[in-house]
Amino acid sequence: MLNYIWFGLLVFGLLIGIFNGRIEQVSQAALESARNAVELSIALLGIMCLWTGMMNIAKKSGVINMVAKAARPLLRVLFPDVPGNHPALESIVMNLSANFLGLGNAATPLGLKAMKDLDSLNRHKGTATDAMCMFLILNTAAFQLIPAQIIAIRSSMGSANPAEIILPIWITSLCTNAAGIISVKILSRFYRKKRFL
């Protein structure tokens, strides 16, 4: 459906350009936008490769396992329904670590694996568990130590100080994580009470 909407918007913009006699400006804007998209992709590619490689090294060297063990007490509080030795916890740690390092899109496959591992514990397929909802919130409102992608975008756009957004991002991430965790805990209790009434 979304493809049809995008196609409709493009055709509509092209028709408006033709009717207004500005088809040349529309063509120029389309070409310039395509060039900017390629330049931005190349700028982001280096950062993505660097941090993805760092995550692979961290996994193979055992750092991820050490982080998972260190984070286990916190994970037990956030994910009480997930057994302590389940692979879902390692997948969650890897995804949160990737988001913590600001990998963004590189964290997506790790997030999909974590959700698949959590779904293996799901007794009611097609309905999200509390653990799945908690992970979704933590993944969406992920705390980033180094928002590398945003810094790269600001740098490629000529920002004088591309890293000045780090402190506001930290504050925002902490607030959204706190609000999300509290919401999941409250709503899960409400849902359980409602289910047993």
C-alpha positions in Angstrom: 0.0 0.0 0.0 2.8 2.4 0.9 4.4 1.8 -2.5 1.2 3.0 -4.2 1.1 6.1 -2.0 4.7 7.0 -2.8 4.1 6.4 -6.5 1.0 8.6 -6.4 2.9 11.4 -4.7 5.7 11.2 -7.3 3.2 11.3 -10.2 1.2 14.1 -8.6 4.4 16.2 -8.2 5.4 15.5 -11.8 1.9 16.5 -13.0 2.0 19.7 -11.0 5.4 20.5 -12.4 4.1 20.0 -15.9 1.0 22.1 -15.4 3.1 25.0 -13.8 5.7 24.9 -16.6 8.4 23.9 -14.1 9.2 20.4 -15.3 12.9 21.4 -15.7 13.1 22.4 -12.0 11.4 19.1 -11.0 13.9 17.1 -13.0 16.8 19.0 -11.6 15.5 18.6 -8.0 15.1 14.8 -8.6 18.6 14.4 -9.9 20.1 16.5 -7.1 18.2 14.6 -4.5 19.4 11.3 -6.0 23.0 12.6 -5.9 22.7 13.7 -2.3 21.3 10.3 -1.3 24.3 8.5 -2.8 26.8 10.9 -1.1 25.0 10.5 2.2 25.0 6.7 1.8 28.7 6.7 1.1 29.4 8.9 4.2 27.4 6.6 6.4 28.9 3.4 5.0 32.3 4.0 6.5 30.9 4.5 10.0 28.6 1.5 9.6 31.4 -0.8 8.5 33.6 0.4 11.4 31.1 -0.2 14.2 29.8 -3.5 12.6 33.3 -4.8 12.6 33.8 -3.7 16.2 30.7 -5.6 17.2 31.9 -8.8 15.4 35.3 -8.5 17.2 33.5 -7.9 20.5 31.3 -11.0 19.9 34.2 -13.3 18.9 36.5 -12.1 21.7 33.8 -12.9 24.3 33.2 -9.2 25.3 29.5 -9.6 24.5 29.2 -12.6 26.8 30.9 -10.7 29.6 28.5 -7.8 29.0 25.6 -10.2 29.1 26.8 -11.7 32.4 27.3 -8.2 33.9 23.9 -7.0 32.6 22.1 -10.2 33.8 20.7 -8.7 37.0 19.2 -5.8 35.1 17.9 -8.1 32.4 16.3 -10.3 35.1 14.3 -7.2 36.3 13.4 -6.1 32.8 12.7 -9.6 31.4 11.5 -11.7 34.3 9.8 -14.2 32.0 13.0 -15.1 30.0 15.0 -17.9 31.5 18.6 -16.9 32.6 20.3 -19.2 30.1 18.1 -18.5 27.1 19.7 -17.3 23.8 17.3 -14.4 23.7 19.2 -12.6 26.5 22.4 -12.7 24.4 20.5 -11.5 21.4 19.0 -8.7 23.4 22.4 -7.7 24.8 23.9 -7.6 21.3 21.1 -5.4 20.0 21.2 -3.0 22.9 25.0 -2.9 22.6 24.8 -2.1 18.9 22.2 0.7 19.6 24.4 1.9 22.5 27.3 2.4 20.1 25.0 4.2 17.7 25.0 1.6 14.9 21.3 2.2 14.1 20.6 0.1 10.9 23.4 -2.3 11.8 21.5 -3.2 15.0 18.4 -4.1 13.0 19.4 -7.7 12.2 20.3 -8.2 15.8 17.0 -6.9 16.9 15.1 -9.2 14.5 17.1 -12.2 15.9 16.3 -11.1 19.5 12.6 -10.8 18.7 12.6 -14.2 17.0 14.3 -15.7 20.1 11.7 -14.1 22.4 8.9 -15.4 20.2 10.3 -19.0 20.7 9.1 -18.5 24.4 5.7 -17.3 23.3 2.9 -19.7 24.2 0.3 -17.5 22.4 1.6 -17.0 18.8 0.4 -13.8 17.2 0.2 -12.0 20.5 3.2 -10.1 21.8 4.5 -11.1 25.2 5.5 -8.7 28.0 9.2 -9.5 27.1 8.6 -8.7 23.5 6.9 -5.4 24.3 9.8 -4.5 26.7 12.4 -5.3 24.1 10.5 -3.3 21.5 10.5 -0.3 23.8 14.2 -0.6 24.7 15.1 -1.0 21.0 13.0 1.9 19.9 14.1 4.3 22.6 17.7 3.0 22.6 20.3 4.9 24.6 23.2 5.9 22.4 26.6 6.6 23.8 27.9 7.7 20.4 25.1 8.8 17.9 27.5 8.1 15.0 24.9 8.3 12.2 23.5 11.6 13.3 27.0 13.0 13.8 27.9 11.7 10.3 24.8 13.3 8.8 25.5 16.6 10.5 29.1 16.5 9.4 28.3 15.7 5.8 25.9 18.7 5.8 28.6 21.1 7.0 27.8 21.5 10.7 30.5 23.5 12.5 30.2 21.2 15.6 28.4 18.0 14.6 28.9 16.3 18.0 27.2 19.0 20.1 24.0 17.0 20.0 25.4 14.2 22.2 24.2 15.6 25.6 20.6 16.4 24.4 20.4 12.9 22.9 21.6 11.3 26.2 19.0 13.2 28.2 16.2 12.4 25.7 17.2 8.7 25.5 17.2 8.4 29.3 13.8 10.0 29.6 12.2 8.0 26.8 13.7 4.7 28.2 12.4 5.5 31.7 8.9 6.4 30.3 8.8 3.3 28.1 9.9 0.8 30.9 7.3 2.3 33.3 4.6 2.1 30.7 5.3 -1.5 29.8 5.3 -2.5 33.5 2.1 -0.7 34.3 0.3 -1.9 31.2 1.4 -5.5 31.6 0.0 -5.5 35.2 -3.2 -3.9 34.0 -3.6 -6.4 31.2 -3.0 -9.4 33.6 -5.6 -8.1 36.0 -8.1 -7.5 33.2 -7.5 -11.0 31.8 -8.2 -12.7 35.1 -11.4 -10.7 35.8 
